[in-house]
Amino acid sequence: MHVIATAGHVDHGKSALVEALTGTAPDRLEEERRRGLSIQLGYAWTSLPGVGDLAFVDVPGHERFVTTMLAGVGPVPAVLFVVAADDPWMPQAAEHLAALDALQVEHAVVAVTRSDLADPGPAMDRAAAELASTSLRGSPVVSVSSRTGSGLPELRTRLVELVTGVPPADPRADVRLWLDRRFTISGAGTVVTGTLPAGTIAVGDRLSTGTATVRVRGVQALGRVVESVSGLARVALNVSGDVADLDRAGSLTTPGAHHWTEVVDVRIAGDVTRLPSHPMLHVGALSLTTRCRPLADDLVRLTLPQPLPLRVGDRALVRDPGNRQVWGAHVLDPLPPPLRRRGAAVERAGALHEVTGVPDLASEVRRREVVDLDTLRQLGVPASTAVESVVRAGRWVMSADRAEAAAAQVLELVTDHDRARPLDRGLPLAVLADRLHLPSPELVAAVLREPLRLVEGRVLAPAGDVLPVELERALTRLAEELSTNPFQAPTADRLRDLGLDPTRVAAAARAGRLLRLAPGIVLMPGAERRAVEALGVLPQPFTTSQARSHLGSSRRVVLPLLEHLDRARLTRRLPDDRRVVLEGSSG
């Protein structure tokens, strides 16, 4: 399906033109037909060769209904701009064009109606001139008559060219449906309608209102009941569940896929000095009063009266409700930091100065320093591509600058700790994460650089290799005792006599000066290699008893030694409890 919104001054024939194209009157209300103007959004559709279904969102052109007009064009990427041949360029035409330009709508066709009542040439020239300085510049201009049908074939051709030139929507994208109508049908319950820009909605889906979820009981598209519909499309949903917040939320989204924000930093197109302190924000099909705080230059912060599911790159309108002036608002950050201290606004503007509004992983991570992938998705920032300036760790990403600073801090923290507590070398990852104010130990592990190393969950620095003098003496005596039989591990009592209590044993093991097989059972470093070499000469496979006898040790030592060799993949334990030395292990 393709969707086009109308735009133009009141009583210039928008609804009549839509009816001529589709055979259906888009005006739904008796008052609309009686007064001859659109008051609410109207809908009609047709099918065109080569493109299939084409839906029209017919917006009101009267100045009193500009809010409704903006609700119609907000979610739609293409416009049929209507100008009457027998009228001059009118205020609402200018206002609609300014709104479309502020939204950066680029796909349009201009229809000069009532060409049977006046020469359309001047109106066509004027329309082309007015569009020349806007985002709609270069749009084709066609003269038509809804009454006689003149020009309608060419208009249909231009409409086909228009919709085929609009980039296709991604059916796999997250759903964000801006709601423009809500009503109740007897026997069915609550029904909402809107223009689905992208994504897919199916019967049975659950969608979020920001504070609750609703279940999709039924789906309609262009008056037909369907099991699912993908954007771009006009949809009607029969929903059940917690529907109390539907009017306030103004949208339905994929659960967990959007950040619902009440504060957003935007770049304004136009004269920022004339912005009111409480402008109207028009986004999607919503209109609400905001509070505006200038940052610097063209950057402002908007505080919203309710949370909205905004993303980086969203286009919106800011409007002065007094003089009706409009400005384009480009969303740069829907999750900005608070401004608490003097000068914070200017500092924030400096951070946003180079931000383009195009979702960019490197830019987002550089400003935020550390952020999780779920948040990036909610902000609309793709994180699937590899970026050199970003460090990844599990579900977290960190800027290269923050990673470099963290690595230096880790080295300093570990070195200071080892100097103060030489028998308790290194620091656990979790402790370092807490001291560095990092949300995950994975990030600490990801930033480690030489000479730091990770051993059994602790970060060690080389300065810790120098052990206290008394511990060095104890290790020397132990090495002498094990020199004649390297596998005759001392008893726990003998370790205490040597001054090797559990704390000192742990410190020596972390320094690589002892091989700790189990509590109270230690050998000298390299004993595992010597054991493999010795066991390699036995007939393979060998039993535990054969290993104990050949190594000249006891079962107390050999059992944990063999388990250590299995874990190190130097030996392999067989189902019958015998073992083999793995090929290459004894070489």
Secondary structure, 3 states (H helix, E strand, C coil): CEEEEEECCCCCCHHHHHHHHHCCCCCCCHHHHHHCCCCCCEEEEEEECCCEEEEEEECCCCHHHHHHHHHHHCCCCEEEEEEECCCCCCHHHHHHHHHHHHCCCCEEEEEEECCCCCCCHHHHHHHHHHHCCCCCCCCCEEECCCCCCCCHHHHHHHHHHHHHCCCCCCCCCCCEEEEEEEEEECCCEEEEEEEECCCEEECCCEEECCCCEEEEEEEEECCEEECEEECCEEEEEEEEECCCCHHHHCEEECCCCCCEEEEEEEEEECCHHHCCCCCEEEECCEEEECEEEEEECCEEEEEEEEEEECCCCCEEEEECCCCCCEEEEEEEECCCCCCCCCCHHHHHHHHHCCCCCCCCHHHHHHHHCEEEHHHHHHCCCCCCCCCCCEEEECCEEEEHHHHHHHHHHHHHHHHHHHHHCCCCCCEEHHHHHHHCCCCCHHHHHHHCCCCCEEECCEEECHHHHCCCHHHHHHHHHHHHHHCCCCCCCCCHHHHHHCCCCHHHHHHHHHCCCCEEEECCEEECCCHHHHHHHHHCCCCCCECHHHHHHHHCCCHHHHHHHHHHHHHCCCEEECCCCCEEECCCCCC
